[in-house]
Amino acid sequence: MAQDLGPHLDPRRALPVERTGALLVGRAWLPEAGGHAVVAVRGEELVDLTAAAPTVSMLLNEMDVAEVKRRMGSARPLAGVAEALANSDPLNRRADRPWLLAPCDLQAVKASGVTFAASLLERLIEERAKGDPAEAGAIRARMRAMLGGELDRIKPGSPAAMRLKDMLMREGYWSQYLEVGIGPDAEIFTKCPPMAAVGTGAEIGIHPTSSWNNPEPEIVLAVNAMGVAVGATLGNDVNLRDVEGRSALLLGKAKDNNASAAIGPFIRLFDETFDIDAVRRAEIALEVRGEDGFVMTGRSSMSAISRDPLEIVAQTIGRHHQYPDGLMLYLGTMFAPTDDRLGEGKGFTHRDGDTVLISTPALGCLANRVRACDQVQPWSFGTGALMRNLAQRGLL
């Protein structure tokens, strides 16, 4: 029997610990409208901002914090926050009541990789293991003995980083992962198309052919069209380690599958209570609970990131590359699980029905259940459907 997400969709768990004053915006599905509403949290209720901003992209591009607060004050109540959260689990859903979606819509969904020394080490291990988790343990031990703690102290692009790169090349350990991990240019890739991300409570997808995969707990920045980071939320950059390990050129298949990008529950806008420094200090907790009784926990500390979040933003958007609808930017993770689950030396991999919880006190908790991506509800409501729906409702 599938695990109940209910306790993790309770506002006391899903929303920021200190949520008084937290400015939370996102999206909810409206069954009676056959489309979405742009919403904000006002006390214990969700209020509808769609008439003022038909898309979250438009809200983040055109409104400042003062305007959002002003609009919230007069917005009509849509549903109780607790009711909408509880209804976000498809196994316990009432189809006639609103439920939460990913809190982004028209934005590009981008991700940065190898932004932590620990993740760089694991990418090197994946590559040398050629996607075989049984080989990973021995390779991990050899590489840790050779590198020690050097990677933790390296600033990407610095002279020291280039000296380390030269040393590793001489030892036969050169890799494209080293280039993006300690070189001047960050790895930035497209995680999924606009409108494809799923929200809290939703099922997340693992490709059915994968036998070595894992969650990646991350903070996701909301960046407007001007390249300004205006808020943050939580994300799961679901990854197929066996696929990426076979070849970095398979990154698209490893990262972008049905329901493989989870974001939510809400975007917390930057204001006097929460800013980019809070992101830099964040500690992100991960918990995976399997129907087989398996439990795995982990943490990712943003203070250990190799590249500052705003440096990653600047490498993603600017005069060299524009995003007129803004973007959502996964910042990477230091977490790469090595717990043996299916036998000694085989490492961690997901099993159908796993519950994945990603949390940090300032942003709440993103809760999802794992299924094969060909068994998850197909993605059918894209940008074209959204535009048609909003036009039919007289909102465009």
Secondary structure, DSSP 4 states (H G I P E B T S, - for coil): -PPP-GGGSSHHHHS-SS-TT--EEEEEEETTTTEEEEEEEETTEEEE-TTT-SSHHHHHHH--HHHHHHHHHHPEEEEEHHHHHHTTSGGG--TTS-EEE-S-SSSEEEEEES-BHHHHHHHHHHHHHTT-HHHHHHHHHHHHHHHTTHHHHPPTTSHHHHHHHHHHHHTT---HHHHHHHSSS-EEEEEE-TT--B-TTSEEEE-TT-SSEE--EEEEEEE-TTS-EEEEEEEEE-EEHHHHHH-GGGHHHHH-STT-EEEEEEEEEPBTTB-HHHHHH-EEEEEEE-TTS-EEEEEEEGGGBSS-HHHHHHHHSBTTB--TT-EEEE---S------SSSTT------TT-EEEEEETTTEEEEEEEEETTTSPPP---HHHHHHHHHHTT--
